[in-house]
């Protein structure tokens, strides 16, 4: 009888310590970051971004086009600002977009077909070559192109000084999963 009581006591202690440990593990899980949804009527999309980040409001260019962890300014009729994430609708088919971005101007580091917002899409990581008309040679770009009929919604980030390329890739991955097209 004493042996079975000790056995029962040991089981109770093990169970209790296991439960306490399980509670610690559950409370240590990271919380999902809060997000804010932003709509671009011109681009006909809405997308969620980290609530702590900033986006443009539409004064110089359509709203919800640029996203960055700190405040930034968009100057009218100037080059795009250097920001963490850029989203833009472009007037071309997905096939044309892929052909234009995988030619001699870019070395393809990664290419994956997928479906986003219920539409065909592609994820690319590119490195600009000497022939690139837009980016300095060697500059990496991580982007998604989502086909929407005769246009593409492009969401991208660049590996340039002053930007957290790996961190921005992770944010971009989450943002495109929230994309809604009209």
Residue pairs with C-beta under 8 A, 6 or more apart in sequence:
33 50
33 51
33 52
34 50
34 51
34 52
35 48
35 49
35 50
35 51
35 174
35 178
36 48
36 49
36 50
36 51
37 46
37 47
37 48
37 178
38 46
38 47
38 48
38 49
38 55
38 63
38 64
39 45
39 46
39 63
39 64
40 46
40 47
40 62
40 63
40 64
40 65
40 87
40 89
41 62
41 63
42 62
42 89
43 62
43 64
43 65
43 87
43 88
43 89
43 153
44 89
44 148
44 181
44 182
45 64
45 87
45 89
45 153
45 179
45 180
45 181
45 182
46 64
46 179
46 180
46 182
47 64
47 87
47 155
47 175
47 176
47 178
47 179
47 180
48 174
48 175
48 178
49 55
49 67
49 85
49 171
49 175
50 69
50 171
52 69
53 67
53 68
53 69
53 84
53 171
54 67
54 68
54 69
54 70
54 71
54 72
55 63
55 64
55 65
55 66
55 67
55 68
56 63
56 64
56 65
56 66
56 72
56 74
57 63
58 64
59 74
59 76
60 74
60 75
60 76
61 74
61 76
64 87
65 74
65 86
65 87
65 88
66 72
66 74
66 80
66 81
66 83
66 85
66 86
66 87
67 83
67 84
67 85
67 86
67 87
67 171
67 175
68 81
68 83
68 84
68 85
69 84
72 81
72 83
73 81
74 81
75 81
80 86
82 158
82 160
82 162
82 163
84 157
84 163
84 164
84 168
84 171
85 155
85 156
85 157
85 168
85 171
85 172
85 175
86 154
86 155
86 156
86 157
87 153
87 154
87 155
87 175
88 153
88 154
89 148
89 151
89 152
89 153
89 154
90 97
90 151
90 152
90 153
90 154
91 150
91 151
92 100
92 150
92 151
92 152
93 147
93 150
93 151
93 152
94 120
94 121
94 122
94 145
94 146
94 147
94 152
97 145
97 147
97 152
97 154
98 111
98 122
98 124
98 145
101 124
101 126
101 143
101 145
102 108
102 111
102 124
102 126
104 129
104 131
105 128
105 129
105 131
105 132
105 133
106 126
106 127
106 128
106 129
106 132
106 141
107 126
107 127
107 128
107 129
108 124
108 125
108 126
109 125
109 126
109 127
109 140
110 123
110 124
110 125
111 122
111 123
111 124
111 125
112 122
112 123
112 124
113 120
113 121
113 122
114 121
114 122
114 123
115 121
116 144
116 146
116 176
116 177
116 179
117 146
117 179
117 180
117 181
118 181
119 146
119 147
119 148
119 181
120 146
120 147
121 144
121 145
121 146
121 147
121 176
122 144
122 145
123 142
123 143
123 144
124 141
124 142
124 143
124 144
124 145
125 140
125 141
125 142
125 143
126 140
126 141
126 143
127 138
127 139
127 140
127 141
128 134
128 135
128 136
128 137
128 138
128 139
128 140
128 141
129 137
130 137
132 139
135 141
135 158
139 158
139 159
139 160
140 158
140 159
140 165
141 156
141 157
141 158
141 159
142 156
142 157
142 158
142 159
142 165
142 168
142 169
142 172
143 154
143 155
143 156
143 157
144 154
144 155
144 156
144 172
144 176
145 152
145 153
145 154
146 152
146 153
146 154
146 155
146 176
146 179
146 181
148 181
153 179
153 181
155 172
155 175
155 176
155 179
156 172
157 163
157 165
157 168
157 169
157 171
157 172
158 165
159 165
